[in-house]
Every structure is written in structure tokens, then in C-alpha cells.
Amino acid sequence: MMGRGELAEGKRGKGRIVLIAAAALLLLMAAVTAIGIGSVRFFPMETFMTVIGLGDDRATTILWDIRIPRVTLALIIGANLAASGALLQAVMQNPLADPGLTGVSSGAAVAALFILLVMPAYSSMLPLAAIVGGGIAAIMMYAMAWKKGGGFTPIRIILSGVAVNAVFGGVIGLLSILYSERLPSALQWLNGSLNGKGMDDVMVILPYSIVGWIAAIFCIRKANILRLGEQTAHHLGQNLNHVRFLLSLVAVYLAAVSVSTVGLVGFVGLVVPHIARLLIGSDYRFSLPLGLFSGALILLVADTAGRTFFSPLQIPAGIIMAIAGGPYFLYLMRRGGA
């Protein structure tokens, strides 16, 4: 016979699974709707028929060459940044941790921007360069946070990340000034735009992202151990420094491949994990999958709003997220999130 506690836990688990499934269904509906929205509108049934290859030539060209790649890319990038933010928040035990606030995105951006402005002929190396740049930023962050005899502490990692972010932000500004004549070509990238992206971009980032999602799923147990506190983790035989470094490595990887494709998109990694915890709790077995779907949904909504509300202008998703995410960041601080 199952006890009341086991029954209650089973019901909570089923409720969480239902919530995750509902988020996945909502994401699918939002994606179909977003594909149909634009200067030429398509009803959901028209969109569906075109996706399965039964649409007319005009619909096929518009949807498969322009909208489907853009929507797919928004879903991938949103999921990447949400997972990256969730892992960084587990490492730092702080809901204000985010790839864009800890220097990870800035480090990746410097490497990618260097390729775009100085060595544009090597643009195929953007994902690898961004991963290297993000890795260098993480190494700097941990080197500054390390204290002999005490290892890493969450507060020292956060403060070091802020410093690294400032340094790489300055380098981005320097590159923009030194190569100002080439800057217009990279301006949309600096603002986190998905405009002009095609299926080639999707096929480049998708394999990297799948590897990152699998790695993030394998990190769930480690993230839950960190959630239990340092003393409990020690009793479980875990080396906290190693655990934090492993989770940070996966977070850096996911943020870097995203930056290499669409540039700097902030606040997804900050907002989404917090929303997931509010909806489903802090257990990463449930909050991480919900965060993946929610991150994809939020960035999709931001990109769709940017290309429709201000038509014919195309407002980058990074700008929309900054406008919406900045006030939310202040809200978290006032609630005592810092």
C-alpha cells in the first residue's frame, strides 16, 4: 500500500508532466500561428498543408524559404538560452544569474564579432569561435572567483562574472570603433536579430544544440544536488567545485552557439528559469524541460512581435527582450532575488 506522502508526490508528478505537455502543445500552436503571420497571412490550415507539401508555389516559397527557418531558429535559440540560464542559476544559487550578465555571452560575442569584422572569409567558423570565446570568459570568471583554500563560492562567481562582462563589453565597443566601416553588416547581429536567417543557419546550429540539450539533461541530477545546499552535497560525496565547473561548461556551450548564430539576445536565460520555478517548482527534472519549451515560446513571441507590430520595420528580438526583460530584472531585485 502506498502512503499518503507517496500518493501526494505521485499526483504532483503527474500534474507537472501535464503542465510540461501543455507547454509543448502551446508552443506548437504558437509556432504554427507565427509561421502564418506576416505581410502575407496564412490561416493555420494553409500553413499545415504547406508544411506537409500540399501548398501552392507562393505559399511554399514564403513559408519554407523565409518563415519556417526563422521560427525554427527562434525555438532553438530560446531553448538554448533558457537551459543555459537555468544551469548558471543552479551553479550560482541566484535567480539573477544569466549568460548575458555573467560575461559568457559577451565573451562569445567578442570572438564572433572578431570573425565578422576582421576575418569575414572565415564566417563558417563562427560557432567554434563563439564557443572558444565563451570558454575564455568562463575561465576568466572562475580564475577571478577562485580563493585559495575556499574554492568557488556563488557570490564570488557572480561578482567575477559582472567584471568579465564589463571587460568584454569594452572590447565589443573597441571593435565597433576600429572597424566602424564594416559595422553596418554586423549591426543586426549585435542587436540579436533573426532577420534574414535561412535553413542553412538552422542546419548549422541544430546539431550543436542537440548535443547541448542532451548534456543539459545529464546535468539535471547535479543541478538538483546543488539545490540541496553545500553541506548536503558534501555528505553525498560530491565535489562542488567540479560540479559547478561541469554545469558552467554546458551553460557556456549553449549560450555560445546561440550567440554565434543570432548575436546578443539577453534576459531569456534570466526570465525563463524563474517562471519555470514559479509554475512547476525548483526540481530540475521538471523545471528544465518546462524551461526549454518556455524559452522557445518567449523568444518566438518576441521575434514575431518585432517583425509584425512595427512592420515594415524589423525590430530585432534582442531589443524586444531587453525592453521586456529589463523591468523584470528590476522586479526580481526588489523581491530580494539578489
Secondary structure as UniProt FT lines:
FT   HELIX           4..36
FT   HELIX           44..51
FT   TURN            52..53
FT   HELIX           57..62
FT   HELIX           63..67
FT   HELIX           68..92
FT   TURN            95..96
FT   TURN            99..103
FT   HELIX           104..118
FT   HELIX           120..125
FT   HELIX           126..145
FT   TURN            148..150
FT   HELIX           154..178
FT   HELIX           180..182
FT   HELIX           183..190
FT   TURN            191..192
FT   TURN            195..196
FT   HELIX           199..218
FT   HELIX           220..227
FT   HELIX           230..235
FT   TURN            236..237
FT   HELIX           240..262
FT   HELIX           268..280
FT   HELIX           284..308
FT   TURN            309..312
FT   HELIX           317..334
FT   TURN            335..336
//
